[in-house]
Amino acid sequence: MRTQLVLSDKVRPPGPRRLSEVELDEDEVLIDGFPATLDGVIVRITAVLERTCVYLDRDGDRRLARKKDLWVEADKLPIRRRGIG
């Protein structure tokens, strides 16, 4: 049986915050493919790990950044709930 992901219905407050400060429920996962700000530059997050994320730099190379260094709009993140299905 394969686990399905459904949109999270949890309301998160708007406004910029560090990605490390965005709390996820036990059954929630953050899906990659969203913008974040790193040192004043908008980057595209391509993978989310435990304490870090992979992003693409201006040259298209993959780089690592700590979640505490990435700023996001928490209410706009692609967060999904694990469902059974």
DOMIPA-315557 format. One line per field, with one value per residue (C-alpha): x, y, z; residue in one letter; residue number from 0. Coordinates in steps of 0.1 Angstrom, whole numbers. Layout:
N
X	[X_...]
Y	[Y_...]
Z	[Z_...]
aa	[A_...]
i	[NUM_...]
This chain:
85
X	[0_14_12_-7_0_-28_-27_-23_-52_-33_-33_2_7_19_52_88_104_134_126_140_112_84_68_54_30_41_21_32_60_75_76_105_102_96_114_134_157_193_216_191_190_159_168_148_147_150_153_145_167_166_186_196_181_195_191_201_226_226_248_224_247_233_244_235_221_211_174_181_197_167_138_104_67_54_18_29_50_40_32_14_-1_6_-26_-35_-46]
Y	[0_34_65_94_130_155_192_203_223_238_276_292_328_349_368_359_335_312_278_262_280_265_238_207_183_147_137_167_168_198_192_206_231_264_298_310_339_332_362_385_364_344_307_277_248_215_191_193_174_172_204_216_221_218_249_260_289_314_291_262_243_225_239_232_258_254_258_285_306_303_328_317_328_300_303_297_266_234_213_180_155_118_100_64_55]
Z	[0_-10_12_-4_4_8_14_50_63_92_91_95_102_73_72_68_92_93_78_110_129_108_129_112_128_130_100_78_53_35_-3_-23_-50_-33_-31_-1_7_15_23_5_-26_-37_-43_-53_-28_-46_-16_21_45_83_91_56_22_-13_-35_-69_-71_-99_-121_-116_-93_-63_-29_7_31_68_75_100_72_48_51_39_40_62_50_14_19_0_31_28_52_49_43_38_4]
aa	[M_R_T_Q_L_V_L_S_D_K_V_R_P_P_G_P_R_R_L_S_E_V_E_L_D_E_D_E_V_L_I_D_G_F_P_A_T_L_D_G_V_I_V_R_I_T_A_V_L_E_R_T_C_V_Y_L_D_R_D_G_D_R_R_L_A_R_K_K_D_L_W_V_E_A_D_K_L_P_I_R_R_R_G_I_G]
i	[0_1_2_3_4_5_6_7_8_9_10_11_12_13_14_15_16_17_18_19_20_21_22_23_24_25_26_27_28_29_30_31_32_33_34_35_36_37_38_39_40_41_42_43_44_45_46_47_48_49_50_51_52_53_54_55_56_57_58_59_60_61_62_63_64_65_66_67_68_69_70_71_72_73_74_75_76_77_78_79_80_81_82_83_84]
